[in-house]
Amino acid sequence: MELRVLRRWGAQEPVASFLRDPNTGRIYRRGRLLGTGAFGRCYKLTDMSTNRVFALKVVPRGRLSGLRTLILSVEREIELHSQLRHRNVVGFHGHFADQDNVYLVLEYCSRKWASPRLKVRRTWVPFQLSNFFITKNMEVKVGDLGLATKVGPGGHCHGGLCGTPNYLAPEVVSRKGHSFRSDIWALGCIMYTALTGFPPFKASPLPEMYQNIRDAHYPVPTHLSPNARRLIAHLLAPNPADRPSLDQVLEDDFFTQGFTPDQLPSQSCHTAPIFTIPQPLDKLFQKATQLFLAMAQHRAPRELCGCGRREDPLKTPREAANEVRGPGDLPGIGGWGQCGSHRLTLPSVCSGKQDPPGQQQPVLWATKWVDYSNKYGFGYELSDGSTGVLLRDGTHIALQPALGCISYSPVQGEVVTFTWRDIPDSLATKVAVLQLFTRYMQRWLLEGGNLPTQPSLNPGPGFSLLHFLKSDQALLLLFSDQTMQVNFYHDHTKLLLNWAGEEPLLTYIDQERRATSHPLGALQCCGCSEALRQRLCYTLHLLRTF
């Protein structure tokens, strides 16, 4: 592509409110200014025919007048960016020009920038923080490829001095050329800055900073973990050959030891996130199913193949129990049931006339609930008086009087807490829904059973309802502390499975609202009543239909 220079250097002309791409005929509406750079500006852009939102990079032709290097830089950026296809590179959707400006239509990253720069295939991009952008879904993407270039033979490119001074590698400062190892150095600068709040090498005076870069002389952040300090030292090795590869970086103890969230919460853009360490939902169901599978019994053990038909989730507890005792195949979960030679045998548990002696054990459970998920969400009240709502959009909000706060979970595993005074306006509607559910349950609904309370059982800010499952016979609730609760509609009995102690504890609330708790091991040894066995079988049946 060749750019014709029509204007001399001067003040930036305002960009028209509506722009037409002569190549495609599309009409765009220019939105608000997103940011400015040394040679251009970036605006929010909307395609009038589809309402799709983009980012528009505008480079005034006047800035390019007489500067052949800048013209080549824009041409190179368009050429390279249009060829890149990577989920962590800002998408390139086209370009066009008029007599005033050159326009690049790019993917819109609503959370602006986070920071660095990297290599993609055979392209070198100098790392720095302002080139990292964050999408609405908290995905990090690299953009602004004005200084990107193709890597030459041997993985090296030109020996010019370009890029942000704070992030230049020793070989770049010494004009020995860039390589992928220079990216590793820049990654070390970014890691240092992200963990400390300031770069390892200060920008002035410039000669002193360059010497510190050559010597890898920087303040050692003693407050960081040993793994973090060790990785930074490896990334900022003065000799490029001593720096780790990207694969080695990903295998470093800093990334592999301890808890690493699957995704950063959106609040990370402005506040430190609070993490709980969730167990994947499918594993919780699998774990619960396996325990119940060990509990379910035949009067005579039999082999069951896991390749049967899908069961009807609308059977009564007695019908489900009879089907478990009788012929038929049951679908397995995970490694418990597979087609072929591997067969599933249910362990035998004696069926007694009554349950073994139990005790009243304090358990945190849902005493009230209301399902308005077709419009608002699913609300519940816990035995300690806390209330929560799993909203239609998948977020969770809870009122915890014992902690004096509102807790909000935009995604599973992320929790933000607010006092009543600090609740943001963006949550006003959800707080109103929570208050509506709370007033309704406290005024109109009865407690679901009699269980002893204990102050130490108050849920923490990370406690939430993960999922609920309904049939016409029962309701199943799964909470973030791995408690599983099953409410049976027809006689108001309930099962609670809790992993808080050394051994899984099963609590049964009977028709008289009396609660008795049994370790699962005791039921396996001593058996259980027919009523409890039927409910265990139906719970297993419900889990298998999930």
C-alpha positions in Angstrom: 0.0 0.0 0.0 1.3 3.5 -0.8 0.3 6.5 1.2 0.1 9.9 -0.6 1.0 12.8 1.6 -1.3 15.7 1.0 -0.9 17.9 4.1 2.0 19.4 5.9 2.7 19.0 9.6 0.2 21.0 11.6 -2.5 20.8 14.2 -4.6 17.6 14.2 -7.8 18.1 12.2 -11.0 16.9 13.8 -12.3 13.5 12.6 -15.7 13.5 10.9 -18.6 12.1 12.9 -19.5 9.7 10.1 -16.9 7.9 7.9 -17.3 5.8 4.8 -15.0 3.0 3.8 -14.6 3.4 0.0 -13.4 -0.2 -0.3 -16.6 -1.8 1.3 -19.1 1.0 1.3 -19.7 0.6 5.0 -20.7 3.7 7.0 -19.2 4.1 10.5 -20.1 6.5 13.3 -17.2 7.9 15.2 -17.6 7.8 19.0 -15.7 9.1 21.9 -11.9 9.5 22.1 -10.3 6.4 23.7 -6.7 7.6 23.7 -3.9 9.4 21.9 -0.4 8.5 20.9 2.7 10.1 19.3 1.4 9.8 15.8 -2.4 9.3 16.1 -5.6 9.0 18.1 -8.0 6.2 18.8 -11.8 6.4 18.8 -14.7 4.2 19.5 -16.3 3.2 16.2 -19.8 1.7 15.4 -20.7 0.0 12.1 -24.1 1.6 11.2 -25.3 -1.5 9.4 -24.6 -4.0 12.2 -24.2 -1.9 15.3 -20.9 -3.8 15.9 -18.4 -1.8 17.9 -14.7 -1.4 16.8 -11.7 0.8 17.7 -10.6 3.3 15.1 -6.9 4.3 14.9 -6.5 7.5 13.1 -3.1 8.6 11.7 -3.3 12.2 10.3 -1.6 12.5 6.9 0.0 15.8 8.0 2.0 13.9 10.6 3.5 11.8 7.7 4.4 14.6 5.5 8.0 14.5 4.5 8.8 11.7 7.0 9.5 8.6 4.9 10.3 6.6 8.0 6.8 7.2 9.4 5.2 6.4 6.1 7.0 3.1 6.0 6.1 2.5 9.7 2.3 2.8 9.0 2.6 0.7 5.9 4.5 -2.0 7.8 1.9 -1.9 10.7 -1.0 -2.4 8.3 0.8 -5.2 6.4 1.9 -7.1 9.5 -1.3 -6.6 11.6 -3.6 -7.7 8.7 -1.7 -11.0 8.6 -1.8 -11.8 12.3 -4.5 -14.1 13.6 -4.1 -14.9 17.3 -6.5 -14.9 20.2 -4.2 -12.6 22.2 -3.6 -10.1 19.4 -6.0 -7.2 18.8 -8.1 -8.1 15.7 -7.5 -6.2 12.5 -10.7 -5.6 10.5 -9.6 -3.4 7.7 -8.2 0.0 6.7 -9.0 2.9 4.5 -7.9 6.5 3.9 -9.2 9.9 2.8 -7.4 13.2 2.1 -7.0 13.9 5.8 -6.3 10.6 7.6 -5.3 7.0 7.4 -7.8 4.8 9.3 -7.3 1.4 10.9 -10.4 -0.5 12.0 -9.4 -2.7 15.0 -11.0 -4.9 17.6 -12.6 -2.9 20.5 -11.1 -3.7 23.9 -13.5 -2.1 26.3 -11.3 -2.2 29.4 -8.5 -0.3 27.6 -5.0 -1.4 28.3 -3.1 -3.5 30.8 0.3 -3.8 29.2 3.5 -5.5 27.4 4.5 -6.6 23.9 5.4 -10.0 22.4 6.3 -12.1 19.4 3.8 -13.9 17.3 5.2 -16.4 14.9 7.9 -14.5 12.9 7.0 -11.0 14.1 8.8 -9.1 16.7 6.9 -6.6 18.8 8.7 -4.5 21.5 7.0 -5.1 24.9 5.7 -2.2 26.9 2.7 -1.8 29.2 0.6 0.5 27.1 0.4 -2.1 24.3 -1.6 -4.5 26.3 -5.3 -4.2 26.1 -8.1 -6.0 28.0 -11.4 -7.0 26.5 -14.8 -7.1 28.2 -14.2 -10.7 29.1 -10.8 -9.9 30.7 -8.8 -11.4 27.9 -5.4 -9.7 27.4 -4.5 -8.7 23.8 -1.5 -7.0 22.2 -2.0 -4.1 19.9 -0.5 -0.9 18.5 2.0 -2.6 16.3 3.6 0.5 14.9 7.2 -0.6 15.8 6.6 -4.3 14.9 8.8 -5.9 12.3 9.5 -9.2 10.7 12.3 -11.2 12.2 15.2 -11.9 9.9 17.5 -15.0 9.5 18.7 -16.4 12.8 15.9 -14.8 14.8 17.4 -11.3 14.8 16.3 -8.0 13.3 17.8 -4.5 12.8 20.2 -3.0 15.4 18.3 0.4 15.7 17.4 1.9 19.0 13.6 2.0 19.2 11.0 1.4 21.8 10.3 2.7 25.3 13.7 3.2 27.1 12.7 1.5 30.4 12.0 -1.8 28.6 15.0 -2.0 26.3 17.2 -5.0 26.7 21.0 -4.7 27.1 21.7 -5.9 23.5 19.2 -3.3 22.2 20.8 -0.5 24.2 24.2 -1.6 22.8 22.7 -1.6 19.3 23.4 -5.3 18.7 19.9 -5.9 17.4 16.7 -7.3 18.7 15.7 -10.9 19.1 13.1 -13.0 20.8 15.3 -13.0 23.9 14.8 -9.2 24.0 11.1 -10.0 24.5 12.0 -12.1 27.5 13.8 -9.2 29.0 10.9 -6.9 28.4 8.6 -9.5 30.0 10.8 -9.3 33.1 10.4 -5.5 33.2 6.7 -6.0 32.9 6.5 -8.6 35.7 8.6 -6.4 37.9 6.3 -3.4 37.3 3.1 -5.4 37.7 4.2 -6.7 41.1 5.8 -3.6 42.5 4.0 -0.7 40.8 7.2 0.9 39.3 9.7 -0.2 36.6 13.1 -1.7 37.4 15.0 0.9 35.5 14.2 4.6 35.9 14.1 6.7 32.8 16.4 9.6 33.8 19.2 10.4 33.5 19.3 8.4 30.3 23.0 7.4 30.2 22.8 6.2 33.8 19.7 4.2 33.1 21.3 2.5 30.0 24.3 1.5 32.1 22.0 0.0 34.8 20.3 -1.9 32.0 23.6 -3.3 30.7 24.6 -4.4 34.2 21.1 -5.6 35.1 21.3 -3.3 38.2 17.9 -2.7 39.7 16.4 -2.5 43.2 15.6 -6.0 44.4 11.9 -6.0 45.7 12.4 -7.9 49.0 8.7 -7.9 49.7 8.0 -10.3 46.8 8.0 -14.1 47.2 11.3 -16.0 46.6 9.8 -17.5 43.4 8.8 -14.1 42.0 12.3 -12.6 42.7 14.0 -15.7 41.2 12.0 -15.6 38.0 12.5 -11.8 37.6 16.3 -12.4 38.0 16.2 -15.0 35.3 14.2 -12.8 32.9 16.5 -9.9 33.5 19.7 -11.8 32.8 22.2 -9.4 31.0 23.3 -12.2 28.7 20.5 -13.1 26.3 21.6 -16.8 26.2 21.0 -17.0 30.0 17.3 -16.0 29.8 14.7 -18.7 29.8 12.5 -19.6 26.9 8.8 -19.0 27.0 8.1 -22.7 27.7 10.5 -22.5 30.6 8.8 -19.4 31.9 5.4 -21.1 31.9 6.9 -24.1 33.8 8.5 -21.9 36.4 7.5 -22.4 40.1 6.0 -18.9 40.1 3.3 -20.1 37.8 3.0 -23.8 38.8 3.1 -23.6 42.6 0.0 -22.4 44.6 -3.3 -21.2 43.4 -3.7 -19.6 40.0 -7.2 -18.4 38.9 -8.6 -19.5 35.6 -9.5 -15.9 34.9 -9.0 -12.5 36.5 -12.1 -10.7 37.7 -13.1 -7.4 36.2 -12.4 -5.6 39.4 -8.7 -6.3 38.9 -8.6 -3.3 36.6 -9.0 -1.0 39.7 -8.9 -3.0 42.9 -7.1 -6.1 44.3 -9.3 -9.1 43.7 -10.5 -11.5 46.5 -10.3 -15.1 45.4 -11.9 -18.2 46.8 -10.5 -21.5 45.5 -13.5 -23.2 43.8 -13.7 -26.8 42.9 -15.0 -27.3 39.4 -18.7 -27.8 39.4 -18.6 -31.0 37.4 -16.0 -32.5 39.8 -18.3 -31.6 42.8 -21.2 -33.4 41.1 -18.9 -36.4 40.2 -17.6 -36.6 43.8 -21.2 -36.4 45.2 -22.4 -39.0 42.7 -19.6 -41.4 43.5 -20.4 -41.1 47.2 -24.1 -41.7 46.7 -23.3 -44.5 44.3 -21.4 -46.2 47.0 -24.4 -45.8 49.3 -27.0 -47.0 46.8 -27.6 -50.7 47.3 -29.2 -53.8 45.8 -30.8 -56.4 47.9 -28.7 -58.6 45.7 -25.6 -56.9 44.1 -25.6 -56.9 40.3 -23.5 -55.7 37.5 -24.7 -52.6 35.6 -23.4 -51.4 32.3 -23.1 -47.7 31.9 -24.4 -47.6 28.3 -28.1 -47.6 29.0 -30.9 -45.3 28.1 -31.2 -41.8 29.6 -33.4 -42.0 32.7 -36.6 -40.1 33.3 -35.9 -37.3 35.9 -39.6 -37.2 36.8 -39.8 -40.5 38.6 -40.9 -40.6 42.2 -38.3 -41.6 44.9 -40.0 -45.1 45.2 -40.1 -45.6 41.5 -36.4 -44.6 41.1 -35.4 -46.9 44.0 -37.4 -49.8 42.4 -35.6 -49.2 39.1 -32.2 -49.4 40.8 -33.2 -52.7 42.4 -34.6 -54.1 39.2 -33.1 -54.8 35.7 -31.8 -52.0 33.6 -28.7 -50.1 32.8 -27.6 -47.0 34.6 -25.5 -44.2 33.0 -22.1 -43.8 34.6 -20.2 -40.6 35.4 -16.5 -40.3 34.7 -14.8 -43.7 35.2 -17.7 -45.2 37.1 -19.6 -46.5 34.1 -18.4 -47.3 30.7 -19.6 -49.3 27.7 -17.7 -52.5 26.9 -15.9 -54.9 29.2 -15.6 -52.6 32.2 -18.7 -53.0 34.3 -20.0 -51.2 37.3 -20.9 -53.1 40.5 -22.8 -51.3 43.3 -21.5 -52.1 46.7 -23.9 -53.8 49.1 -25.3 -51.8 52.0 -27.6 -53.6 54.4 -31.2 -52.4 54.4 -32.5 -52.0 58.0 -35.8 -51.3 59.5 -34.5 -48.1 60.9 -31.5 -45.8 60.6 -28.5 -46.3 62.9 -28.2 -44.0 66.0 -27.4 -40.5 64.9 -26.9 -37.1 66.4 -27.9 -33.5 65.8 -24.9 -31.9 64.1 -24.7 -28.1 63.4 -24.8 -27.7 59.6 -25.1 -24.6 57.4 -28.1 -25.2 55.0 -30.9 -23.4 53.2 -34.0 -23.2 55.3 -36.1 -21.3 52.8 -36.0 -20.8 49.1 -38.0 -19.2 46.3 -37.6 -19.8 42.6 -38.3 -16.7 40.4 -35.5 -17.6 37.9 -37.7 -16.9 34.9 -37.5 -13.2 35.8 -35.0 -12.5 38.6 -33.2 -15.5 40.0 -33.2 -18.2 42.7 -33.3 -16.9 46.3 -32.5 -18.7 49.5 -32.1 -18.1 53.2 -29.5 -19.9 55.2 -29.8 -21.3 58.7 -27.7 -18.4 60.1 -30.0 -15.8 58.6 -27.9 -14.9 55.6 -29.8 -14.6 52.3 -28.6 -14.8 48.7 -29.8 -14.8 45.1 -28.3 -16.7 42.2 -29.4 -14.2 39.5 -30.5 -14.9 35.9 -27.2 -13.6 34.5 -25.2 -16.1 36.5 -23.9 -13.6 39.1 -24.5 -14.1 42.8 -25.4 -11.5 45.5 -25.7 -12.2 49.2 -26.6 -10.3 52.4 -24.6 -11.4 55.4 -25.8 -9.7 58.6 -23.0 -11.4 60.7 -20.4 -9.7 58.6 -22.3 -6.5 58.1 -21.8 -6.5 54.3 -23.1 -7.3 50.9 -21.0 -9.8 48.9 -21.2 -9.9 45.1 -19.8 -12.6 42.8 -19.7 -11.6 39.1 -18.1 -15.0 38.3 -17.5 -18.2 40.2 -14.5 -17.9 42.4 -14.5 -14.1 42.6 -16.0 -12.2 45.5 -16.2 -8.4 46.1 -17.7 -7.2 49.4 -19.3 -3.8 50.1 -20.8 -2.1 53.1 -24.2 -0.6 52.6 -22.6 2.8 52.3 -20.2 1.7 49.6 -22.5 -0.2 47.3 -21.9 1.1 43.7 -24.7 2.4 41.6 -24.2 -0.4 39.0 -25.4 -2.9 41.6 -28.5 -1.0 42.7 -30.9 -3.1 40.8 -29.4 -6.4 42.0 -29.4 -5.2 45.6 -33.1 -4.3 45.2 -33.8 -7.9 44.0 -31.9 -9.3 47.0 -33.9 -7.1 49.4 -37.2 -8.2 47.7 -36.4 -11.9 48.1 -35.2 -11.4 51.7 -38.4 -9.6 52.7 -40.6 -12.2 51.0 -38.8 -15.2 52.6 -38.7 -13.7 56.1 -42.4 -12.7 55.9 -44.1 -15.6 54.2 -42.0 -18.7 54.4 -41.5 -21.2 57.2 -38.2 -22.7 58.4 -37.6 -26.0 56.7 -36.4 -28.0 59.7 -34.9 -27.9 63.2 -31.1 -28.0 63.3 -28.8 -26.6 66.0 -27.1 -23.4 65.1 -23.4 -22.5 65.7 -21.8 -19.1 65.3 -18.7 -20.6 63.7 -20.8 -21.9 60.8 -21.4 -18.4 59.5 -20.5 -18.3 55.8 -17.5 -16.3 54.7 -17.8 -13.7 52.0 -17.0 -16.3 49.3 -20.0 -18.5 50.1 -22.5 -18.8 47.3 -25.0 -21.0 45.6 -23.3 -22.5 42.6 -26.2 -24.4 41.0 -29.7 -25.6 41.5 -31.4 -28.5 39.7 -35.2 -29.2 39.8 -37.5 -32.1 38.9 -41.2 -32.4 39.7 -40.2 -34.4 42.8 -37.2 -32.6 44.3 -34.9 -29.6 44.3 -31.1 -30.1 44.5 -28.8 -27.2 45.6 -25.0 -27.2 45.4 -23.1 -24.6 47.4 -19.5 -23.3 47.1 -18.4 -25.0 50.4 -19.4 -28.4 48.7 -22.6 -28.7 50.7 -25.3 -30.5 48.6 -28.9 -30.2 49.7 -31.9 -32.1 48.3 -35.5 -31.0 49.2 -38.3 -33.5 48.5 -41.6 -31.7 47.7 -44.2 -34.3 48.6 -43.3 -34.8 52.2 -40.9 -31.9 52.9 -38.0 -34.2 53.8 -34.5 -33.2 53.1 -31.0 -34.6 52.6 -27.8 -32.6 53.4 -24.4 -33.9 52.3 -21.5 -31.9 53.9 -17.7 -32.4 53.6 -16.8 -30.0 56.4 -15.4 -32.6 58.8 -12.9 -35.5 58.4 -15.7 -37.7 56.9 -18.7 -36.8 54.7 -21.7 -36.2 56.9 -25.2 -37.0 55.8 -28.1 -35.2 57.5 -31.7 -36.3 57.1 -34.6 -34.1 58.0 -37.8 -36.2 58.3 -41.5 -35.3 57.9 -41.6 -34.2 61.5 -38.8 -31.7 60.7 -36.4 -33.6 63.0 -32.8 -33.7 61.8 -30.4 -36.5 62.4 -26.8 -36.6 61.1 -24.8 -39.8 60.2 -21.2 -40.2 58.9 -21.5 -42.0 55.6 -19.2 -44.7 56.8 -21.7 -45.6 59.6 -24.5 -46.0 57.1 -22.4 -48.2 54.9 -21.6 -50.4 57.8 -25.0 -50.5 59.5 -27.4 -49.8 56.7 -30.3 -47.4 56.7 -34.1 -47.3 56.7 -36.1 -47.9 53.5 -37.3 -44.2 53.5 -33.7 -42.9 53.6 -32.5 -45.5 51.1 -35.2 -44.4 48.6 -34.2 -40.8 48.9 -30.5 -41.7 48.5 -31.4 -43.6 45.3 -33.5 -40.8 43.9 -30.7 -38.2 44.7 -28.3 -40.4 42.7 -30.9 -40.5 39.9 -31.1 -36.7 39.9 -27.4 -36.3 39.8 -27.1 -38.7 36.8 -29.6 -36.6 34.8 -27.5 -33.5 35.3 
